[in-house]
C-alpha cells in the first residue's frame, strides 16, 4: 500500500485511451480522463479534422485557423493529437495497432461507420480481449431512427428540455450549446470507468452503446414520472417553482441580475427585512406561500423595483447574511473573477503555440489523493504523430516515414 | 450477467444534491444503502407528488432518483447513531453525503475520522459550491447554483430575465459528475488500496452546460449572452435564424444551415413542400449547394423563412419528425413528456423499465439503462425504498444487532 501522499500523475496514469470522434460528446470524455492522468490520443486526419477546429468561433484574433479554435481547445486539452487517415486503403493495420494499444476506445460517429472502417468491436477484441469500446450517438446503435443525423443542440428539443425553458405564453428558449452532449459525457465517462472496474476483476472488455437522447431523459426523470403517474404534462413557467415564492431572477444595477428564492415564512420575513421592506410582511396578499403564489406577478414586480437599486453582489451578500438563498447571475466574464471558482482553480492556464496563454476548464470534483491537472494545451493537428506512432506504438523511424509518405499519416 | 460494481457497498446520506450518484452506482450493481434520518430525508417533500398530495412516500422526485437503493434510518447526530455509522463506514466502499461543509466535522465524522476507520473508503461530498471558499457556507438550491454557474445568463430573451430549465438540473449535473469522480477514486484504490475524499461543486458541475461560451471571453473579451429563440453568431451581417417554429400541436426545432451541413436538409425540405402543395419560388430558385447562411442578409433569411414557417404550420410534431427522419433532415420536435413516452425509438430499444411501486400502488415506467453494456447488467434494480423499509434486514440480519437492541434503538429514536 502506498502512503497516501497526493499523486501528481493522476489516478488514471496507467490508462490508455483512443478517440475516434469529434465535437463534444466523445472528446469531452477523453478530456476528463486525461485530466486524471490517462494517456489520450485524439485521432483526426488532414482530410477530416475535428469539426470544432474550423466550424465554430471563437478563433484566436478572430482569424479562423486549424490550430486557433477555442471551441476545440476547451474539449481537447491534455491530449495527444495524431492524423491517421482512416479512409486511406493502407490505414487499417495502423488503426488496428492503435486499437490494440488502447484500454478504451471512445467513438461518437454515426452508427455503422466504425464497421465500414473495419473497426467493429468483434474484430478489435480478437487481438485485444480487454478492450472497452464506448459508442455514443444521438439515438443509440439500434432502433428505427438510429441513423437519423442530428446535432446535440437540437436534440435538447426532442428530449424535453426546450419545452421546459421559457415563459408559458412564449416560445421555447434556446439553451446555448449542445446541452445533451454533456449529459452523455458524464454518463459516458461513468460507463467507461465502470467497465474498467469490471475488467479489473474479469479481464474481459466490452462494448457500450450509449444513446445521448436516453441519457438526457434521466435528467428530467421527475417530470416524466409526473406524466406517467399523474398524467400531468410539465410546462415551462419561467423561473418559478410551485413550492417557493419569490423564486426568480431579479434585475439589479448595471444590467446585472440576482437569483432569489424563499422557501418558508422565516426566509420570506428575513428577506423583507434585508430589503428594508418590513411592510410586505403584513400585507395579506404577500402573507403565506399560497398568497404569494397567487400574486406572484405583482410580487416579482415589487421586488424588482427594490433590487434595481442594488449592486447584485452586495444584494447576494446581504441576503445570504440574512439566511436567504440568493446568487448573482454570473455572466461569462464574471466566471473568470468569481472568487469561489478561483478558490477551486476551475480555470487553469496553458500555453498553446498558436493560441498563446489560454484558460482551460478543470472539472467539478477535487480528489484529495490524486488531484489531477490540465497537463497540456489542446494539440495542434497531428502534433504528436511521431511520439504516438514511434514511442507509444513502437513503429521504427523507417516504418513511420513510410506511413507518412503513403499518406496514411497525413 | 455480472454487474460492474457488484462487489461494492455504498452508504448514501445525500439530500437533493447527491441522490443521482447513488442511483447510478446502484444501477451498476453496487449495494446502495440509503441512510435517512428517522422520519425520512427532507428531500422526500420535494414535488411533484402522486395526485399532487404532498407525502414523503409519494414524492416523484424522490422516487425518480432513489431507485436501486435499500432504505434504512439512522440519527447520526445521536451518539449511538454516530457509532453505528462508523461501524457501517468501516465495512463500506463509498460514503456519499451532501451536508453543509463542516457539519460532519461537528459530529466528529469528518474525512480524517472516516479515513482512520477505513483507509480504503471513498468519501464523496456533494455541495453547492464545494467544501472551502468564500461561498462554501452559502445557502443555495437549483436556482442559485444555476445562476452562479453562468448557465442562466445564456437562456432567455436578450436583455430579458435570465432563465433556468423548469425541471431542476444542477443536482443531476453534480450527481452524475460525482459518480465519475467516485469511480476515478475507485480506479486508484484498485491500484493502491487507498481511498480518498472527492469534493464536488455543483456550481462547477453545472458549468458543463456552458459549452464553449466562456472561451469567447477568454480569447476575445466578447461576453456571450442569451439569444432568446434565435440562432445568432453565425452570420457576418449579424443576422439571426429562427430556431423554434409553431406547428399545429406545439413547436419544432429547425435551423437554416448553409454549406454541407444544410444541403440535404434544405433540398429535402423543398422536395417535401413540393409533395404537400408546392414550394415557394423563393426556395426553389436557391442553389442550395452554394447557399451560405453565414453570408445572407437578414432580409434574405426572412424571405426564406416565411414560406418555411407557413409550411410547418400545416404539420403536427409527429408528422414533422416522420418527415425529417425519412429525408435525413436536421430537426426535431419540441417534445413534451407525453410525446417522449410515445416515442417508438425508445420502445424499440426497450428503454422503459416498468417497476411496481408499493407506495403508489402502481406500476411506473422509469427511464431505463443509461447505457447498454454488452457484458454487464445496468438499469433499475428496485423501486426507491420507503422510509426505513430495510431497517430490520439491514440492522439485525446484516449488521448483527440483537433484536432487543434494535428495538431499543427504535424506541430511542436512533433508528
Interface residues (C-beta under 8 A of the other chain):
Chain A: X1 X2 X4 X7 X11 X12 X14 X15 X24 X32 X36 X56 X57 X58 X59 X60 X62 X70 X71 X73 X74 X75 X121 X134 X139 X140 X141 X142 X143 X144 X145 X147 X148 X149 X150 X151 X154 X155 X156 X157 X158 X159 X160 X161 X162 X163 X164 X165 X166 X170 X171 X172 X173 X174 X175 X176 X177 X178 X179 X181 X182 X183 X185 X186 X187 X188 X189 X190 X191 X193 X194 X195 X196 X197 X198 X200 X201 X202 X204 X205 X206 X207 X208 X209 X210 X211 X213 X214 X215 X217 X218 X219 X220 X221 X222 X223 X224 X225 X226 X227 X228 X229 X230 X232 X233 X234 X235 X236 X237 X238 X239 X241 X242 X243 X247 X248 X249 X255 X257 X258 X259 X261 X263 X320 X323 X324 X325 X326 X327 X328 X329 X330 X331 X332 X333 X334 X335 X336 X338 X339 X340 X341 X343 X344 X346 X347 X355 X358 X359 X361 X363 X364 X365 X366 X367 X368 X369 X370 X372
Chain B: X2 X3 X4 X5 X7 X20 X24 X28 X46 X47 X48 X50 X51 X52 X60 X61 X63 X64 X65 X111 X119 X129 X130 X132 X133 X134 X135 X136 X138 X139 X140 X141 X143 X144 X145 X146 X147 X148 X149 X150 X151 X152 X153 X154 X155 X156 X157 X159 X161 X162 X163 X164 X165 X166 X167 X169 X172 X173 X174 X176 X177 X178 X179 X180 X181 X183 X184 X185 X186 X187 X188 X190 X191 X192 X193 X194 X195 X196 X197 X198 X199 X200 X201 X202 X203 X204 X205 X207 X208 X209 X210 X211 X212 X213 X214 X215 X216 X217 X218 X219 X220 X221 X222 X223 X224 X225 X226 X227 X228 X229 X230 X231 X233 X243 X244 X246 X250 X251 X252 X253 X255 X324 X325 X328 X330 X331 X332 X333 X334 X335 X336 X337 X338 X340 X341 X344 X345 X346 X348 X349 X351 X360 X362 X364 X365 X366 X367 X368 X369 X370 X371 X372 X373 X374 X375 X376 X378
